[in-house]
Amino acid sequence: MSSILVERKENIGKITLNRPEVLNALDPNSIDQLDKALVELSKDENIRCIILTGAGRGFCVGIDLKYMKGYLDKGQKFPYGEFLRKYFNRIITRITTAPKPIIASINGVVAGAGLGLALSCDYKLASEKVNFVEAFLNVGLIPDSASCFFVLKKMGLTRALEYFTLGETIDAKRAFELGLINKVVPEEKLEEETNEIARKYASLPTRAIALTKKLIYYSLNNDLENVLEYEAYMQEIAGSTEDHLEALKAFIEKRKPVFKGK
């Protein structure tokens, strides 16, 4: 059975973490499969939006403890730094730099590196039954996989310190209130709501979305002068896309534009 399932329906791609027996904890093999799926869907010109979700009761709980146990059984220290650089860091970067919008459809528990995986997505909606578990502190570790980066940006310093240094668990409603996720929906409505948002994204000018993602992340760590210059540079690129020309033509012809993601 494949650890990662990939589906294509019309212009929407869907990736399902398929290790429900371990709440979709990930090992090197499954991370490599996930990376391959992200690359393939990102390159597929027919795909305009990507959904990331989990099978069973979990979205993702980070590193597979069974894989870690293999090191401990041999009396070896688990190579956390090497593992993160080689695997999870690669996935987080792959998602944030993807040229397509990526939706996290959070179906179940989120913990450990799974938090960074979820928060790195562009749009996040969760079942009302989901819990976000700060698992790192409770096992003597620090937040990784960009968890601290995203939580700090969304919650602010005071709430981020509280969440990470007390090892808290928050439910979906509280996560929404704190700005961690975009939407909370009833469990039975999650797939329907996810598909509706995906269809919306898939109808928009995809290249403009990709450029906007780049601009937003650039703006996080640059001053106003640099951001203004980068905007001018990126707008020049956006202005040469087929979708922009279609929008201008549609305006003149008094109709809705039909974007092709080009």
MARSEDO-292789 format. One line per 5 residues: number of its first residue (from 1); their letters; for each residue x, z, y negated of N, C-alpha, C. Coordinates in steps of 0.02 Angstrom, whole numbers. Layout:
<nodes>
NUM	A	X Z Y X Z Y X Z Y  ...
</nodes>
This chain:
<nodes>
1	MSSIL	42 0 60 0 0 0 44 0 -63  28 -45 -109 68 -50 -170 57 10 -215  111 33 -246 106 90 -292 76 71 -359  78 6 -374 52 -20 -437 7 -79 -422  -55 -76 -447 -102 -131 -438 -109 -170 -503
6	VERKE	-109 -236 -498 -115 -278 -557 -175 -325 -549  -219 -325 -598 -277 -369 -598 -279 -410 -662  -305 -470 -656 -315 -513 -713 -388 -536 -713  -423 -523 -768 -492 -544 -774 -501 -576 -842  -512 -642 -840 -514 -682 -902 -449 -672 -940
11	NIGKI	-451 -644 -1001 -390 -636 -1039 -367 -563 -1045  -388 -523 -997 -369 -452 -997 -332 -435 -933  -275 -402 -939 -237 -379 -881 -247 -305 -871  -247 -283 -809 -257 -212 -794 -204 -189 -745  -171 -134 -762 -121 -103 -718 -148 -35 -697
16	TLNRP	-150 -24 -631 -173 41 -605 -117 75 -568  -100 135 -589 -52 176 -552 -86 198 -489  -60 178 -431 -97 186 -369 -61 233 -319  -51 294 -342 -24 346 -298 -68 408 -304  -132 401 -289 -179 456 -300 -163 520 -261
21	EVLNA	-128 513 -205 -112 572 -164 -64 620 -200  -28 595 -251 17 638 -290 -1 634 -365  -65 622 -379 -90 618 -447 -51 567 -489  -29 514 -454 7 459 -486 73 479 -517  105 529 -485 175 543 -501 216 482 -483
26	LDPNS	270 471 -519 308 409 -511 379 422 -485  402 378 -441 471 379 -416 504 313 -438  568 304 -425 602 242 -447 567 178 -426  544 175 -364 511 114 -340 447 99 -379  406 149 -390 343 138 -426 355 123 -500
31	IDQLD	407 153 -529 424 138 -598 448 66 -605  489 44 -558 511 -26 -559 452 -74 -553  404 -56 -510 344 -98 -502 303 -99 -567  298 -41 -600 261 -37 -663 296 -80 -716  361 -74 -720 399 -114 -768 389 -188 -756
36	KALVE	392 -209 -694 382 -279 -677 313 -303 -698  262 -261 -686 194 -279 -706 187 -286 -781  217 -240 -818 215 -243 -891 249 -306 -918  305 -323 -889 341 -383 -910 300 -446 -896  273 -450 -835 235 -510 -816 173 -519 -859
41	LSKDE	136 -466 -872 76 -471 -913 93 -485 -986  148 -457 -1009 169 -469 -1078 188 -542 -1089  216 -574 -1038 238 -644 -1043 181 -693 -1029  128 -670 -997 72 -714 -979 33 -733 -1042  36 -796 -1062 3 -818 -1123 -73 -814 -1119
46	NIRCI	-100 -810 -1059 -172 -805 -1052 -198 -734 -1061  -152 -685 -1058 -171 -615 -1064 -165 -593 -1137  -217 -564 -1164 -218 -544 -1235 -221 -469 -1244  -233 -432 -1190 -237 -359 -1193 -221 -331 -1124  -190 -272 -1122 -172 -240 -1058 -202 -170 -1055
51	ILTGA	-232 -154 -998 -260 -87 -986 -213 -51 -937  -198 12 -951 -159 53 -905 -200 113 -885  -210 123 -820 -251 179 -796 -222 205 -730  -255 255 -702 -232 284 -639 -287 285 -587  -268 285 -524 -316 290 -469 -328 363 -451
56	GRGFC	-389 379 -432 -404 447 -409 -414 497 -466  -390 558 -456 -404 613 -502 -352 621 -558  -300 580 -556 -247 587 -605 -232 523 -642  -209 529 -703 -181 472 -740 -108 465 -721  -69 517 -735 1 520 -714 27 590 -729
61	VGIDL	65 618 -682 94 685 -691 170 683 -693  198 625 -710 270 621 -720 309 606 -657  367 637 -650 412 624 -594 382 651 -529  390 613 -476 368 633 -409 412 690 -383  383 748 -372 422 806 -350 451 796 -280
66	KYMKG	419 755 -240 447 741 -174 513 703 -179  517 660 -228 580 623 -240 634 672 -264  616 718 -308 663 768 -332 687 813 -275  641 830 -230 657 875 -175 712 846 -131  716 779 -127 768 748 -88 838 768 -111
71	YLDKG	846 776 -176 910 799 -204 923 872 -186  871 913 -196 878 984 -183 893 998 -110  862 960 -66 874 970 6 947 956 24  980 915 -15 1051 899 -3 1097 945 -42  1067 994 -77 1107 1040 -116 1134 1009 -180
76	QKFPY	1101 955 -203 1123 920 -263 1078 935 -323  1107 934 -382 1069 942 -444 1034 876 -460  970 881 -478 934 819 -496 962 791 -561  978 726 -563 1008 695 -623 956 677 -676  930 728 -710 876 716 -758 893 664 -810
81	GEFLR	951 672 -842 969 625 -896 974 554 -872  1008 545 -816 1016 477 -788 949 448 -769  906 489 -738 840 465 -717 799 443 -777  799 483 -830 760 466 -889 785 402 -922  850 397 -930 879 338 -962 864 275 -922
86	KYFNR	867 280 -856 859 222 -814 786 203 -802  741 252 -803 672 238 -782 620 251 -837  605 314 -852 549 327 -898 563 300 -968  624 308 -993 639 282 -1060 627 207 -1064  644 173 -1010 633 100 -1007 559 83 -1013
91	IITRI	517 122 -979 445 108 -979 414 122 -1048  434 178 -1078 407 195 -1144 424 140 -1195  486 118 -1193 508 64 -1238 471 -1 -1223  461 -14 -1160 425 -75 -1139 355 -76 -1169  321 -19 -1168 252 -15 -1193 250 -21 -1269
96	TTAPK	293 17 -1303 290 17 -1376 312 -49 -1407  352 -88 -1371 375 -152 -1397 338 -211 -1366  289 -198 -1325 251 -252 -1293 216 -295 -1346  216 -361 -1337 184 -405 -1386 108 -410 -1377  80 -366 -1337 8 -363 -1326 -15 -291 -1338
101	PIIAS	-77 -281 -1361 -103 -213 -1365 -112 -184 -1296  -92 -121 -1287 -98 -87 -1223 -144 -26 -1231  -195 -23 -1190 -244 31 -1191 -230 80 -1135  -226 144 -1150 -222 195 -1098 -293 218 -1083  -317 203 -1023 -383 225 -1001 -371 287 -958
106	INGVV	-375 345 -989 -351 407 -958 -407 437 -917  -401 429 -852 -453 447 -805 -448 516 -776  -388 546 -779 -378 611 -748 -320 648 -779  -298 700 -746 -248 745 -774 -185 708 -798  -159 732 -854 -98 705 -884 -49 763 -889
111	AGAGL	11 754 -862 61 807 -865 131 778 -864  180 819 -886 249 798 -885 260 733 -922  300 689 -892 315 624 -923 253 580 -929  201 597 -892 138 560 -897 108 565 -967  124 620 -1003 99 627 -1071 130 574 -1116
116	GLALS	196 566 -1111 229 515 -1151 204 445 -1133  192 434 -1068 167 370 -1045 100 354 -1078  56 403 -1079 -11 393 -1109 -6 383 -1185  32 426 -1218 34 424 -1291 72 364 -1318  114 333 -1277 151 274 -1301 106 212 -1306
121	CDYKL	47 215 -1275 1 158 -1278 -31 153 -1347  -55 94 -1364 -80 81 -1431 -148 111 -1445  -189 114 -1394 -256 144 -1401 -267 188 -1340  -292 248 -1353 -299 296 -1298 -370 324 -1296  -404 313 -1240 -469 345 -1231 -469 382 -1165
126	ASEKV	-505 438 -1163 -501 482 -1105 -570 505 -1084  -577 516 -1020 -636 548 -993 -640 619 -1020  -700 642 -1032 -710 709 -1059 -685 764 -1012  -672 747 -949 -649 796 -900 -573 800 -895  -538 761 -935 -465 758 -931 -433 819 -964
131	NFVEA	-379 843 -934 -337 895 -964 -267 867 -976  -239 887 -1033 -170 869 -1050 -127 931 -1041  -85 930 -990 -48 990 -970 24 985 -995  46 1035 -1034 115 1038 -1056 154 1071 -1000  177 1032 -953 207 1059 -892 281 1075 -897
136	FLNVG	315 1048 -947 388 1055 -951 411 1127 -957  384 1163 -1006 406 1231 -1019 396 1276 -959  341 1266 -924 324 1309 -867 371 1301 -808  414 1249 -809 464 1242 -757 535 1244 -787  539 1271 -848 605 1280 -879 637 1217 -906
141	LIPDS	596 1167 -923 622 1105 -950 597 1093 -1021  622 1041 -1053 600 1022 -1120 557 959 -1115  517 944 -1166 477 883 -1165 522 821 -1162  501 771 -1124 539 709 -1121 492 649 -1124  520 590 -1113 481 527 -1114 443 518 -1179
146	ASCFF	475 538 -1234 448 531 -1302 387 575 -1315  373 623 -1271 315 668 -1282 321 703 -1349  380 730 -1363 389 767 -1425 381 721 -1486  408 661 -1481 403 612 -1536 331 598 -1553  291 582 -1503 221 564 -1516 178 624 -1536
151	VLKKM	187 680 -1502 147 739 -1518 162 763 -1588  226 765 -1607 244 786 -1674 213 741 -1727  216 675 -1716 188 628 -1764 112 636 -1771  79 654 -1716 6 657 -1716 -20 726 -1734  12 779 -1709 -13 847 -1720 15 879 -1783
156	GLTRA	77 862 -1801 112 897 -1853 155 953 -1823  201 979 -1863 250 1027 -1839 220 1090 -1810  173 1121 -1845 145 1185 -1824 111 1179 -1756  67 1131 -1748 31 1122 -1685 77 1100 -1628  125 1057 -1645 171 1034 -1593 213 1091 -1566
161	LEYFT	237 1134 -1610 275 1193 -1587 232 1237 -1543  170 1248 -1563 125 1290 -1523 114 1260 -1454  99 1196 -1452 84 1162 -1389 142 1163 -1341  201 1146 -1366 259 1140 -1322 292 1207 -1305  292 1255 -1353 328 1317 -1339 285 1370 -1305
166	LGETI	221 1359 -1300 177 1404 -1262 157 1374 -1195  176 1312 -1183 159 1280 -1120 84 1275 -1109  49 1250 -1160 -24 1250 -1159 -54 1192 -1119  -117 1200 -1103 -159 1146 -1077 -217 1136 -1125  -228 1075 -1146 -285 1061 -1190 -330 1010 -1158
171	DAKRA	-395 1016 -1172 -442 968 -1142 -448 906 -1187  -486 857 -1164 -491 793 -1199 -521 802 -1269  -571 845 -1275 -603 856 -1340 -553 883 -1390  -512 931 -1369 -462 960 -1414 -408 909 -1430  -390 869 -1380 -339 816 -1391 -363 767 -1444
176	FELGL	-427 752 -1443 -456 707 -1493 -455 740 -1562  -473 803 -1566 -474 839 -1629 -405 842 -1660  -353 847 -1618 -284 852 -1641 -253 783 -1655  -290 730 -1641 -265 663 -1655 -222 633 -1601  -220 663 -1541 -180 636 -1487 -210 573 -1458
181	INKVV	-276 569 -1456 -310 512 -1426 -362 485 -1474  -385 424 -1461 -432 391 -1506 -505 406 -1492  -521 419 -1428 -591 425 -1410 -599 466 -1346  -653 504 -1342 -673 540 -1281 -740 514 -1258  -746 498 -1194 -808 470 -1168 -828 506 -1104
186	PEEKL	-892 504 -1085 -913 532 -1021 -876 499 -964  -862 536 -912 -822 510 -856 -851 445 -828  -917 442 -822 -949 383 -792 -949 323 -839  -931 334 -903 -930 280 -952 -860 255 -967  -809 285 -937 -740 269 -956 -723 196 -945
191	EEETN	-738 169 -887 -721 99 -873 -758 52 -920  -822 65 -931 -863 22 -975 -836 23 -1046  -821 83 -1071 -795 89 -1139 -726 57 -1146  -685 65 -1094 -619 35 -1094 -624 -41 -1098  -667 -69 -1057 -674 -142 -1056 -700 -169 -1122
196	EIARK	-744 -131 -1154 -771 -152 -1219 -715 -156 -1271  -673 -105 -1272 -617 -104 -1320 -567 -160 -1304  -555 -170 -1239 -509 -223 -1218 -534 -291 -1239  -599 -303 -1232 -627 -367 -1253 -619 -377 -1329  -627 -322 -1366 -618 -326 -1438 -547 -346 -1455
201	YASLP	-499 -311 -1425 -428 -327 -1437 -413 -400 -1417  -441 -421 -1360 -426 -488 -1334 -454 -543 -1378  -500 -526 -1422 -530 -577 -1467 -492 -582 -1533  -445 -537 -1544 -409 -534 -1608 -345 -576 -1606  -314 -588 -1664 -251 -627 -1665 -193 -587 -1635
206	TRAIA	-175 -603 -1574 -128 -563 -1536 -59 -558 -1568  -35 -613 -1595 32 -611 -1625 33 -566 -1687  -22 -565 -1724 -26 -521 -1782 -26 -448 -1760  -57 -433 -1703 -56 -365 -1676 16 -346 -1658  51 -392 -1625 120 -379 -1605 165 -365 -1665
211	LTKKL	157 -405 -1717 196 -395 -1778 177 -330 -1813  113 -313 -1811 91 -250 -1841 120 -190 -1805  123 -193 -1738 155 -139 -1700 227 -129 -1722  264 -184 -1728 334 -180 -1749 339 -148 -1818  295 -169 -1863 296 -143 -1931 282 -68 -1933
216	IYYSL	233 -47 -1895 215 24 -1894 273 67 -1869  303 47 -1813 359 86 -1787 420 84 -1834  431 28 -1866 485 23 -1915 471 70 -1973  409 74 -1994 390 115 -2052 399 190 -2039  397 210 -1976 404 281 -1959 471 310 -1982
221	NNDLE	522 269 -1981 590 295 -1992 628 260 -2048  591 230 -2095 623 195 -2150 591 214 -2216  629 204 -2270 602 221 -2336 559 164 -2363  527 177 -2419 479 130 -2448 511 62 -2463  571 63 -2492 603 0 -2510 615 -44 -2449
226	NVLEY	639 -14 -2395 652 -52 -2334 587 -77 -2302  536 -35 -2305 471 -54 -2276 441 -113 -2314  445 -111 -2380 419 -166 -2420 454 -232 -2403  520 -229 -2395 558 -289 -2378 540 -314 -2308  531 -267 -2262 514 -286 -2193 444 -316 -2190
231	EAYMQ	398 -289 -2231 331 -318 -2235 334 -391 -2257  374 -404 -2308 379 -472 -2333 406 -519 -2279  456 -495 -2243 486 -534 -2189 435 -548 -2134  399 -496 -2113 351 -503 -2058 290 -545 -2080  270 -539 -2143 213 -577 -2167 228 -652 -2166
236	EIAGS	291 -669 -2179 311 -739 -2176 301 -766 -2106  317 -726 -2056 308 -746 -1986 234 -752 -1970  195 -700 -1989 123 -700 -1975 89 -760 -2008  112 -777 -2067 81 -832 -2104 92 -901 -2073  138 -905 -2025 151 -970 -1993 118 -976 -1925
241	TEDHL	78 -926 -1905 46 -928 -1839 -16 -972 -1840  -34 -997 -1782 -94 -1038 -1774 -156 -998 -1792  -157 -934 -1773 -216 -893 -1786 -228 -884 -1861  -175 -877 -1900 -184 -871 -1972 -213 -935 -2001  -187 -992 -1979 -213 -1056 -2003 -286 -1065 -1983
246	EALKA	-303 -1042 -1923 -373 -1045 -1900 -417 -1001 -1943  -393 -943 -1963 -432 -898 -2006 -445 -930 -2074  -395 -963 -2102 -404 -997 -2166 -455 -1054 -2160  -448 -1091 -2107 -494 -1147 -2095 -566 -1122 -2086  -573 -1068 -2048 -640 -1039 -2036 -671 -1014 -2101
251	FIEKR	-630 -985 -2145 -654 -961 -2209 -682 -1019 -2251  -645 -1073 -2253 -666 -1131 -2291 -730 -1161 -2262  -734 -1161 -2196 -792 -1191 -2162 -850 -1141 -2154  -840 -1081 -2179 -892 -1029 -2178 -916 -1014 -2107  -869 -1000 -2063 -884 -982 -1993 -835 -928 -1970
256	KPVFK	-849 -898 -1913 -804 -848 -1885 -744 -883 -1853  -685 -856 -1863 -626 -886 -1832 -625 -875 -1756  -597 -922 -1721 -588 -916 -1648 -513 -912 -1636  -489 -851 -1625 -418 -841 -1617 -395 -856 -1545  -334 -882 -1539 -307 -901 -1474 -245 -859 -1456
261	GK	-227 -813 -1501 -169 -771 -1486 -104 -807 -1497  -104 -858 -1539 -43 -898 -1550 -26 -901 -1624
</nodes>
